[in-house]
Amino acid sequence: MVSQWRKKGMPCDSVESANAWRETNAPPRGRKKPSASPDIESSAIEAPADLIPPREERHQINRIDDQGEAEGDQSNNPYDALRQAKLAEQEANRQRQRVADADGDPIEYAKAQASFIQAQKHRMWMQKQVSQWAREQGITLYVSEAKAIYLQAFNSILRRLDLLGAKTAPLCSNPKTAKTAIEEGVNRIRAAAMEEMEGSRDAGGN
């Protein structure tokens, strides 16, 4: 019945709104006598709309890349906590899916929806914690820092290339011609290197 009521406009964002809609719109034969049910805090049901995936997407939970996740039991490693959070989110989504597929009571669906939203928010929070931990441990670098390291080595190489002509030319039979030829070759190398660096910057983002 849940899917039929939802098609007719029944809201599922909270127990209160679902019950109010049913009292007004549900056919008399389809109504059930009020039964005692555990109180659900409104804060657990209501959530920002952007955190609630559409019904047609309920089978799809974005997989998170586990690259870098340590193997084994390491109590001080937050990757394990993130793995548990992802598993909890997937299980909450499966439970929500089971309730929806069974066309169960809208109150039960609202409970399952609330559990899924809570698990999703916890997984997102854990992702931020892991990112911060990896940053503090020096496992990851900001793009700007990686570029600075790259440019430091790159500029050192360019400085040596610039001195190549002046240092090598005197050793040649015709120093002036040799210096000109070497400097032209260095300029071509610099131009190619700068072009390559600009390409890497465009690919990696600012």
Buried (B, 14 or more C-beta within 10 A) or exposed (E): BBEEBBEEEBBBBBBBBBBEBBEEEBEEEEEEEEEEEEEBEEEBBBBEEEEBBEBEEBEEBEEBEEEEBEEEEEEEBBBBBBBEBBEBBBEBBBBBBEBBEEBBBBBBBBBBBBBBBBBBBBBEEBBEEBBEBBEEEEEBEEEEEEBEEEEEEBEEEBEEBEEBBEEBBEEEEEBEEBBEBBBEEBEEBBEEBEEEBEEEEEEEEE
